[in-house]
Amino acid sequence: MKLPENLNRKIERYKQDNLFRKLPAFNNLIDFSSNDYIGFSKSESIFKHTHAYLVENEIFQNGATGSRLISGNHSLYQIAESFIAEFHEAETALIFNSGYNANLGFFSAVPQENDVVLYDELCHASIKDGIAMSRAQSHHYVHNDIEDLEKYILKYPRATIYIVTETVFSTDGDSPNLEELVQLSEKYNCYLIVDEAHALGVFGEKGEGMAQYLKLHHKIFARIVSFGKGLGCQGAAILGSVDLREYLVNFARSFIYTTALSPHAVATIFMAYQQLEVEKKSIEKLRQNIVFFNQQKNLLGLKPMFVHSKSAIHSAIVPGNRKIKELSEQLQDKGFDVQSILSPIVPDGQERLRFSVHSYNSQEEINKVLELVRDFVF
């Protein structure tokens, strides 16, 4: 059966604007695109320990036949959530099936009618989608602009206000001034929520995330950690108070009406967190590579192209969808998997290459890919 004509027109517009996407084929290119920052998705140790744990404790694939409120709340959930809460120095942790589900569930359920949500304009689509499903008023403030945020706060002196940001932004890898955001939220009695998806496994002595690294986590209403990046596995968790957990269990629709993760999936999360407890080498190697990436881009005269970042994500702005796609394809032809971000995902004229640095990238690979960027651009 053919698509409705209005859907065909949307596809044609995407093709004309160089926005049409296809699922990428598996490739053996040098990885500068995935979010597997410390290589946990490839960890033989996590794989073996997960299987051994399930066998030793006689936990088999018979617990995920429904929502956690029906038949899916197998014992591993309580074990993993307790460990995660302790690891993150939080009262509780509540596991969701993905970061998207966690953000959708939280922001559609927590802000109420007559509340106000103020979110950074570069927050992830999952946050924006969740906010759009709520009945609260919402406004985006200029990226990382505390003064612009405060202007909005002052417009609603009697409202319950939620401030939303990411500790590492997924597009460019930059970060807000979290200490100033905490001070602002305390000054006006706002509720601060941070998405730590791209900080987990990267910041902190054991990869705990930016909020703990800065010792500000106890002043934040909710933290959302996703496991599909630094932990290399499926799922996410919302960290917060006992009251918040109980509220989400009762009102977060993406939690209530979703089939629970299998015991194997939850065991993998549990083993990945245990690996973070002892895995110092990969985290330290990642940090060394981030420093080296920044040094080399400066030495090669590429600093003006790049958004400032101390995270594992680095973006080079090269205006024009056609030009940035060609540059990405040239790098792939040379054996490097570097992806482009096109408008309207980013503003017109702000198209960019997005590099993800990993613990398993060699310094030779980092230097070579940056030399190729210099040669292609200049």
C-alpha positions, 0 to 999 in steps of 0.5 A, a space after each residue: 500500500 502506498 504512503 499518503 501523498 502528504 507523507 510522500 511530499 515530506 520525504 521529497 522535501 527532505 531529499 531536496 534539502 539533503 536531510 533524507 536519512 537511511 539506516 547506516 550499514 555496519 562498517 569497520 571504520 575508525 570510530 569517531 561517531 559512537 557514544 561508547 566513550 570507554 568501550 563498555 559495549 565491547 567489554 568481554 569482562 562485562 559480557 562474561 560477568 553478566 552471564 555468570 551472575 545470571 547462572 550463579 543466581 539462577 535468574 533466567 529469562 522469565 521475568 519481563 512479560 509485562 510492566 513492572 507494575 504487573 509481572 516484570 518487576 523481577 528481583 534484579 531491579 531492586 538489586 541494580 537500583 540500590 547499587 545505582 543509588 548508592 553509586 550516585 549518592 542519591 536517595 533512590 534510582 528508578 530504571 527506565 527502558 531508555 533515556 528517551 523513555 526516562 525524559 518522556 516519563 519525567 517531563 510529561 508527568 512531573 510539571 503540572 498545569 500552571 507550573 513553568 518549565 524553563 529549558 536550555 534551547 539546546 536540550 535533547 529532543 527527548 526532553 522537549 518531547 516530554 515537556 510538550 506532553 505536559 500541561 505546564 507552560 514552557 519557554 526555552 532560554 538562550 543556550 547556557 545564558 544565566 541572565 536570560 534564564 533569570 529574566 524568565 524566572 522573574 516573569 513568574 514570581 508565584 509559579 512552581 518553576 522547573 529549570 532543565 539543562 544537560 551537564 554535557 550537551 549532546 550536539 557540541 559537548 559543552 557544559 553549563 555553569 552548573 554552580 551558577 544554575 544551582 545558586 539561581 535555583 536556590 535563590 528563587 526556590 526552583 527545581 533543577 533537573 539535569 540530564 547526565 547522559 553524556 557525562 556518565 563514564 566521563 566525569 568524576 573519579 569513577 565516571 559518576 557524572 558532572 554533578 557529583 564531580 562538582 559535588 553539587 548533586 545533593 542540591 539538584 532535584 533530579 538527575 537523569 542518567 542514560 546507560 546507552 553512552 558511557 555504560 554501553 548498554 540499554 536503559 536509563 535511571 532517574 535519581 532523586 528522592 523517595 517521594 519522587 520515585 513513588 510519584 513516577 511509579 504512579 504517574 510516569 506513563 512511559 514507565 507504567 505502560 512499558 514492558 520491563 527490561 529482561 533480567 539479562 538487560 538489567 544484569 548488564 546494567 548492574 555489571 557495567 556499574 560494578 565495572 565503573 567501580 574498578 575501571 580506572 584505566 579506560 576512564 583515564 585513557 579517555 581523559 588523556 585522549 580528550 586533552 590530546 584532541 584539544 591540543 592537536 586541534 590548536 596546534 593544527 590551527 583548527 581551534 576557531 572551528 570548534 565549539 569549546 568542550 572538555 568532554 568526549 564530544 567535539 564539534 567543528 562548524 562548517 556552514 552548509 549542508 552540502 559542504 558538511 556532508 561532503 566533508 563527512 564522506 571524505 573522512 569516511 573514504 579515508 577510513 574515519 567514521 565522523 558524522 555530520 549534523 545538518 540544519 534544521 537540526 542545528 540553525 542554518 549556517 551552523 552545520 557541523 562535524 561531530 567527533 566522539 573521542 574514546 578511550 580506545 582511539 589512538 593518538 595517531 588516529 586523533 592526529 590523522 583525522 584532524 590533519 585530514 580536516 585541516 587539509 580538506 577545509 583549508 
